[in-house]
Amino acid sequence: MTDLHSVYLEYLVALILKRCGIKPHSTEIAAHIENVIKSTHLTNPAKEAEFELNGWTIVETFTLVDNHKIDPIIKDVLTIVEIQNLLECSDNGEILITVKRLCKPPFPQSWSLYLKPNISLFSSDPFVIDLKIQLELESQDAEIKIKKIEHEDFNIDIFLEKMETYKLFHSKS
């Protein structure tokens, strides 16, 4: 049963990342993050060379959703449906993304964020899963990869039951 649990969890995360626009627009989001990091930390060629030489890491937290409002940068990137899905997965109207950017080429970024999807589609009783997702981009233009999925404990039997319906519904759309 834990194998099915793992498969469904990976499926849920991949689907949520796609539905919220994070996966299809990861290069645009990564470019924005890169521009902010460069303008904040790598202010001149000497500073940039120093960071590359020493191999330091920059950690920065960005707000994707704040008080039920989308960050203007990603608002221009995501579709209306993706914005709605992202808002639905927010934690009380907030989604933060912590970015760890290595300073040695090819300048990879690691993203860590929390999403709270409700997988109880046709019920007034929500089944919300607290997910902590770690993603990685080998470079700004690379495809995003799921590196780690963490979640709080929940009833696995109910999760599997809800995921059957969730999977069937989204496989048709």
C-alpha positions, 0 to 999 in steps of 0.5 A, spaced: 500 500 500 505 504 501 507 504 493 501 506 491 501 512 496 508 514 493 505 513 486 499 518 488 503 523 492 508 524 486 502 524 481 499 529 485 505 534 486 506 533 478 499 535 477 499 541 482 505 544 479 502 543 472 495 546 474 498 552 478 503 554 472 509 552 476 512 547 472 510 550 465 513 557 467 519 555 471 524 558 466 520 565 466 520 564 474 527 562 474 529 568 470 525 573 475 529 570 481 535 570 477 534 578 476 532 579 483 538 575 485 543 579 481 541 586 482 541 584 490 547 580 491 551 580 484 551 588 483 558 588 479 563 584 475 568 583 481 562 581 486 560 576 481 567 573 480 568 573 487 561 569 488 563 564 483 570 563 485 568 562 492 562 557 490 558 561 495 550 560 496 545 565 496 538 563 499 533 568 498 525 568 499 520 570 495 512 571 495 508 568 490 502 569 494 501 574 499 494 576 502 490 572 497 494 576 492 499 574 486 506 577 485 506 581 479 511 578 476 508 571 476 501 574 475 504 576 468 506 569 466 500 565 469 494 564 466 487 566 470 486 558 471 493 557 473 492 563 478 486 560 481 489 554 482 495 557 485 490 561 490 487 555 492 493 551 494 495 557 498 496 557 506 491 562 508 492 566 502 500 565 502 505 562 498 513 563 499 518 560 495 525 559 498 530 559 493 537 556 494 542 559 488 549 556 487 554 561 485 558 556 481 556 555 473 551 553 471 548 556 477 543 551 479 537 554 483 533 549 488 526 551 490 522 549 496 515 551 497 509 549 501 502 548 497 496 545 500 491 542 495 484 540 497 483 533 493 476 532 495 473 534 489 465 533 490 464 533 497 463 539 502 468 535 507 475 538 504 481 533 504 487 538 504 494 535 504 500 540 507 506 538 502 513 541 502 516 540 495 523 541 494 524 542 486 531 543 482 533 547 476 540 545 473 540 551 470 535 557 469 533 554 462 533 547 465 526 543 466 524 543 473 525 536 477 521 534 483 527 532 488 523 531 495 516 531 497 514 531 505 507 531 508 504 531 514 501 525 517 494 523 514 489 517 513 492 513 507 486 509 506 482 516 505 488 519 501 488 513 496 480 513 496 480 521 494 486 520 489 482 515 485 477 520 484 482 526 483 486 522 478 480 520 474 477 527 474 483 530 472 485 525 467 479 527 463 481 534 463 
